[in-house]
């Protein structure tokens, strides 16, 4: 839609969760300007009621050149997540405006991206931003002018992606549209790293799965996914939680029966592959979307067998059903839950509200052996919600442990069926599973597990 088709009155008020996009002629079209003659302008109002409607804060972001196809910038879901991400106690954004080149048609694969090196573009971009001031003022609500002409800051968003190449775009019955992409990640001061990632369009700012890519043929430039690659920052901490019931796990191995782990949420399957290939567990994975499982097999190297099985099912309902249909022959030594909130208006969060029900937690407890543990990846929306979640877990489980992930966003919560902390402290003197965890570089996480 062009700007002519939009009534300017729609911008006079902040309307929670309102999203509009339109094309607009570049006010500084010149040979040196990296942006095209026609621009895409997208406007999103905060879904949160905490922003100040009497004095709304407006901010703008220039879409990095070459990333106009990225769902982070080209979709309403990505836009709202950016708004929430860029807001801070000092700047609670009421309206965020994104300006960039027009994206490719939605039916096509995103264009490959390669981060450009700044080469005298600074002054030109300053001029470009200044030329956009009249447009941005026209997009401000009336309330923004109560104290005079508002100042509209340009904020920047740049992640560590050096380059990206789309591999396949698919649509699943549950996950919706998804993208498999190969990326090169800036890990300065270390060398860049090649990875394969999976992202969903409904939550584009959240990486569902990522694994390292290893050279299979350097001359031909062929790479393969690393089996059991625990690149996601919270996966190694989740695996480290197995230290807490190491005694029961070692007893199971000693009896000749592999201990079993139930993984709810498969994605590309690196957690499942690591538990099976590196630690020797039997693994049952539950994934809600059959297309996601297909992606895991074809693009992330997930290989099923007698001791690594995956099923298509609602993992939360499956756990809940254990409270009704307990079978002692199908208990697990651990249940690992890696499920995300699916509503972009709520921001990035985990686990979803559907999991945080007493009936589900009771089902999880009944699906575990007496020495079993429930391990959950958590991204709390705020301190209050985290405290309420801990309170809920205490109603059902015996002991709770916490592991703060180094990225500052994730927590790993471990809930035990029985009191096992005193036993766990003695396990470092033994071999078995602890030695295997050390080989996965989990020792540093084990030392940070804290009882709460």
C-alpha positions in Angstrom: 0.0 0.0 0.0 1.3 3.5 -0.8 1.1 6.4 1.6 -1.7 8.0 -0.5 -4.0 5.1 0.6 -3.7 5.8 4.3 -5.7 8.4 6.2 -3.3 10.5 8.3 -5.8 10.5 11.1 -5.0 6.9 11.9 -1.7 8.1 13.4 -3.2 10.8 15.7 -3.7 8.4 18.6 -1.7 5.5 20.1 -3.8 2.4 19.4 -2.4 -0.6 21.3 -1.1 -3.3 18.9 -2.0 -1.2 15.8 0.3 -2.0 12.8 0.4 -0.3 9.4 2.9 -0.4 6.6 3.1 1.5 3.3 5.6 2.5 0.6 7.0 6.0 0.5 9.4 7.8 -1.9 13.0 8.2 -0.7 13.4 11.9 0.3 17.1 11.6 -0.3 17.4 9.5 -3.4 21.0 9.7 -4.6 23.7 7.5 -6.1 25.5 7.3 -2.7 22.5 6.4 -0.6 22.3 2.7 0.0 18.5 2.8 0.2 16.4 2.5 -2.9 14.1 5.2 -4.4 11.0 3.5 -2.9 11.0 2.8 0.9 8.9 0.6 3.1 7.6 2.4 6.2 6.1 0.3 9.0 4.5 1.8 12.1 3.7 -0.3 15.2 2.1 0.9 18.5 3.0 -0.8 21.7 0.7 -3.7 22.8 1.6 -2.8 26.4 -0.6 -0.5 28.5 2.5 0.5 30.5 3.6 3.1 27.9 2.6 6.7 28.8 -0.4 7.7 26.5 -0.3 11.3 27.7 3.3 11.8 26.6 4.1 8.9 24.1 7.7 8.2 23.1 8.3 7.7 19.4 11.5 6.0 18.0 12.7 5.0 14.6 15.0 2.3 13.2 16.6 2.1 9.8 16.4 -1.5 8.6 20.0 -2.6 7.9 20.7 -2.5 4.2 20.2 -6.0 2.7 18.0 -7.3 5.6 14.7 -6.0 4.3 13.6 -9.6 3.6 14.4 -10.7 7.2 11.2 -11.5 9.1 12.6 -9.5 12.1 12.1 -6.4 10.0 9.5 -7.3 7.4 6.7 -8.8 9.6 4.3 -7.4 12.2 5.5 -10.1 14.6 9.1 -9.1 14.3 8.3 -5.4 14.5 6.4 -5.8 17.8 9.2 -7.9 19.2 11.7 -5.2 18.2 9.6 -2.6 20.0 9.6 -4.6 23.2 13.3 -5.4 22.9 14.4 -1.8 22.3 12.2 -0.4 25.1 14.0 0.2 28.4 13.3 1.9 31.8 14.7 5.1 30.3 12.7 4.8 27.0 9.4 3.0 27.0 8.5 3.2 23.3 4.9 3.9 22.5 5.4 3.8 18.7 8.2 2.4 16.7 8.7 3.2 13.0 10.8 1.0 10.8 12.2 2.4 7.5 14.0 0.4 4.9 13.9 -1.0 1.3 10.9 -2.9 0.0 11.1 -6.6 0.7 10.9 -9.3 -1.9 7.5 -10.8 -2.7 6.4 -13.0 0.2 6.2 -16.1 -2.0 10.0 -16.1 -2.8 13.0 -17.1 -0.7 14.6 -14.2 1.2 17.6 -12.8 -0.6 21.0 -13.7 0.8 22.5 -11.2 3.1 26.1 -10.0 3.6 26.8 -7.4 6.2 28.3 -4.3 4.5 31.5 -2.7 5.8 31.1 1.0 6.7 33.0 3.0 4.2 32.2 6.7 4.5 28.5 6.1 4.9 28.2 7.7 8.3 27.6 11.3 7.0 25.3 10.2 4.3 23.2 8.2 6.7 23.0 11.2 9.0 21.7 13.2 6.1 19.2 10.4 5.2 17.9 10.3 8.7 17.5 14.1 8.8 15.6 14.0 5.5 13.1 11.6 7.1 12.3 14.0 9.9 9.1 15.5 8.2 7.8 12.0 7.6 8.4 10.9 11.2 6.8 14.0 12.6 3.7 13.3 10.5 3.6 9.9 12.0 3.6 11.2 15.6 0.4 11.2 17.6 -1.0 14.5 18.7 0.0 13.9 22.3 3.7 13.9 21.4 3.5 17.6 20.7 2.2 18.7 24.1 5.7 20.0 25.1 6.7 21.2 21.7 8.1 19.5 18.7 9.2 16.0 19.8 12.7 14.6 19.4 12.6 11.2 17.6 15.7 9.1 18.2 17.0 6.7 15.7 17.8 3.4 17.5 20.0 0.7 16.0 19.5 -3.0 16.0 22.3 -5.2 14.7 22.9 -8.8 15.7 26.0 -10.9 15.2 25.0 -12.2 11.7 27.8 -11.5 9.2 26.0 -13.3 6.3 23.0 -15.5 5.8 21.9 -17.8 3.0 18.3 -19.2 2.9 18.2 -23.0 2.6 14.5 -23.8 2.5 11.2 -22.1 3.3 8.3 -24.3 4.5 4.9 -24.2 6.2 3.9 -26.5 9.0 0.4 -27.2 10.3 1.3 -26.0 13.9 4.5 -23.9 13.6 3.3 -22.1 10.4 5.8 -20.6 8.1 9.5 -21.4 8.9 12.9 -20.8 7.4 16.1 -22.9 7.4 19.1 -20.7 6.8 22.9 -21.0 6.9 24.6 -18.1 8.7 28.1 -16.9 9.6 28.2 -15.6 13.1 30.6 -13.0 14.4 32.2 -14.4 17.6 34.9 -11.7 18.1 37.5 -11.9 19.3 37.2 -15.6 18.2 36.9 -16.6 14.6 33.5 -16.5 12.9 31.4 -19.7 13.0 29.1 -21.2 10.4 25.7 -22.4 11.7 22.5 -23.7 10.5 19.4 -22.2 12.0 15.6 -22.7 12.1 13.2 -19.7 12.7 9.5 -19.4 12.7 7.7 -16.5 11.0 5.4 -16.0 14.0 8.3 -15.5 16.3 11.1 -14.4 14.0 13.4 -12.8 16.6 13.7 -16.2 18.4 16.1 -18.8 17.0 14.3 -22.1 17.4 17.4 -24.2 16.6 21.0 -23.6 15.7 23.8 -26.0 15.2 27.4 -25.7 14.0 28.3 -26.5 10.4 31.4 -28.5 9.9 33.4 -28.7 6.6 32.7 -32.0 4.9 34.6 -31.1 1.7 36.7 -27.9 2.0 37.5 -27.8 -1.7 33.8 -28.1 -2.7 32.6 -25.8 0.1 30.3 -28.5 1.5 29.3 -28.4 5.1 27.3 -30.7 7.4 25.6 -30.2 10.7 27.5 -31.2 13.8 25.7 -34.0 15.6 24.5 -33.0 19.0 25.8 -29.5 18.7 24.7 -27.6 21.9 25.0 -24.1 20.5 21.9 -22.7 22.0 23.1 -21.0 25.2 20.6 -22.8 27.5 21.0 -26.4 26.2 24.3 -27.2 27.9 22.8 -26.0 31.3 19.8 -28.2 30.7 22.0 -31.2 30.1 24.1 -30.3 33.2 20.9 -30.7 35.3 21.3 -34.5 34.9 24.1 -34.3 37.5 21.4 -33.9 40.2 20.1 -37.5 39.7 23.4 -38.9 38.5 23.3 -41.7 41.1 20.0 -43.1 39.7 21.2 -42.6 36.1 24.5 -44.5 36.8 22.5 -47.3 38.5 20.3 -47.6 35.4 23.4 -47.9 33.2 25.0 -50.4 35.5 21.9 -52.6 35.3 22.2 -52.7 31.5 19.1 -50.6 30.9 19.7 -47.2 29.3 17.9 -44.4 31.3 15.3 -42.6 29.3 14.6 -38.9 28.8 11.4 -37.3 27.5 12.1 -34.2 25.4 9.1 -32.0 24.9 9.9 -29.7 21.9 12.2 -31.1 19.3 13.0 -28.3 16.9 16.1 -29.4 14.9 16.9 -32.1 17.5 20.4 -31.1 18.8 19.4 -31.8 22.5 18.0 -35.3 21.6 21.1 -36.1 19.5 23.4 -35.0 22.3 21.6 -37.0 25.0 21.7 -40.1 22.8 25.1 -39.9 21.0 27.2 -38.2 23.8 25.6 -39.6 27.0 24.0 -42.8 25.8 20.4 -42.1 27.0 17.3 -43.5 25.5 15.4 -40.5 24.2 11.7 -39.9 23.3 11.1 -36.6 21.6 7.6 -35.1 21.2 7.1 -32.4 18.5 3.7 -30.8 17.6 4.6 -30.2 14.0 5.3 -32.9 11.5 7.1 -30.5 9.1 9.5 -29.4 11.9 10.4 -33.1 12.3 11.0 -33.4 8.6 13.3 -30.3 8.8 15.2 -31.9 11.7 15.8 -35.1 9.7 16.8 -33.5 6.4 18.6 -30.3 7.5 19.9 -30.9 11.1 21.1 -34.5 11.0 18.5 -36.1 13.4 18.6 -39.8 13.0 16.1 -42.0 14.7 16.6 -45.5 16.0 15.8 -48.0 18.8 17.0 -45.6 21.5 16.0 -42.3 19.8 12.4 -42.0 18.9 10.3 -39.0 17.9 6.5 -38.7 17.7 4.1 -36.0 16.5 1.9 -35.0 19.4 0.9 -32.3 21.8 3.7 -32.6 24.3 1.8 -30.7 27.1 -1.3 -32.8 26.7 0.9 -36.0 26.7 2.4 -35.0 30.0 -0.9 -34.1 31.5 -2.3 -37.5 30.5 0.2 -39.2 32.7 -1.8 -38.1 35.7 -4.7 -40.1 34.4 -3.0 -43.1 32.8 0.1 -43.8 34.9 2.1 -46.7 33.6 5.1 -47.8 35.7 6.6 -49.4 32.6 7.0 -46.0 30.8 8.6 -43.8 33.4 11.5 -41.4 32.7 14.6 -40.4 34.6 14.2 -36.9 33.3 11.8 -34.7 31.4 13.2 -31.8 29.5 10.9 -29.0 28.3 11.9 -26.6 25.6 8.7 -24.8 24.5 8.3 -21.1 23.7 5.5 -18.6 24.0 3.8 -18.3 20.6 2.2 -14.9 21.0 4.6 -12.1 19.7 2.5 -9.5 21.6 3.8 -11.0 24.8 7.4 -10.8 23.7 9.8 -13.7 23.8 9.1 -16.0 26.7 9.2 -19.7 27.8 7.5 -22.0 28.8 4.1 -21.1 27.4 1.2 -20.5 29.8 -0.4 -23.8 28.8 2.4 -25.7 30.5 2.2 -23.7 33.7 -0.8 -25.6 35.0 -1.0 -27.8 38.2 -2.5 -30.6 36.1 0.4 -30.6 33.7 3.1 -30.4 36.5 1.3 -33.3 38.3 1.4 -35.3 35.1 5.1 -34.6 34.8 5.8 -35.7 38.3 3.9 -38.9 37.8 5.8 -39.6 34.6 9.1 -39.6 36.4 10.9 -42.2 38.5 11.2 -41.4 42.3 14.7 -40.0 41.6 13.6 -38.2 38.4 13.9 -34.5 37.5 11.9 -32.1 35.4 14.2 -29.6 33.5 12.6 -26.5 32.0 14.0 -23.8 29.8 12.6 -20.5 31.2 12.6 -17.0 29.7 10.5 -15.0 32.2 8.6 -11.9 31.0 9.2 -10.2 34.4 10.2 -10.9 38.0 6.6 -11.2 39.1 5.8 -13.9 36.6 9.0 -15.8 37.5 8.1 -15.7 41.2 4.6 -17.0 40.5 6.1 -19.8 38.4 8.4 -20.9 41.2 5.5 -20.8 43.6 3.5 -23.1 41.2 6.4 -25.6 40.9 6.7 -25.7 44.7 3.1 -26.9 45.0 3.9 -30.1 43.1 7.6 -30.9 43.4 9.9 -31.7 46.3 13.0 -29.6 45.6 13.7 -26.8 43.2 17.1 -25.8 41.7 18.0 -22.8 39.4 20.7 -22.3 36.9 21.1 -18.8 35.4 22.3 -18.9 31.8 25.2 -16.7 30.8 23.2 -14.8 28.1 21.2 -13.1 30.9 17.8 -14.1 29.4 17.3 -17.8 30.1 17.0 -19.7 33.4 17.0 -23.4 33.7 14.6 -24.6 36.5 15.1 -28.2 37.8 12.3 -29.7 39.9 12.8 -33.0 41.7 10.4 -35.7 42.7 12.4 -36.6 45.8 15.0 -34.9 48.0 18.2 -35.6 46.1 20.5 -32.6 46.7 22.5 -34.3 49.5 23.2 -37.3 47.3 24.2 -35.1 44.3 27.0 -33.4 46.3 28.8 -36.8 46.6 28.7 -37.6 42.9 31.8 -35.6 41.9 33.9 -38.3 43.5 32.4 -40.9 41.2 32.7 -41.5 37.4 29.8 -42.5 35.2 27.5 -39.7 34.0 29.6 -37.0 35.7 32.6 -37.8 33.6 30.5 -37.7 30.4 29.1 -34.4 31.4 32.6 -33.0 31.9 33.5 -34.0 28.3 30.6 -31.9 27.2 32.0 -28.9 29.1 29.1 -29.0 31.6 31.2 -28.9 34.7 31.2 -25.1 34.8 27.4 -25.2 34.8 27.1 -27.9 37.4 29.1 -25.7 39.8 26.5 -23.0 39.4 23.4 -25.1 40.1 21.7 -23.4 43.1 18.9 -24.7 45.3 16.1 -22.3 45.7 
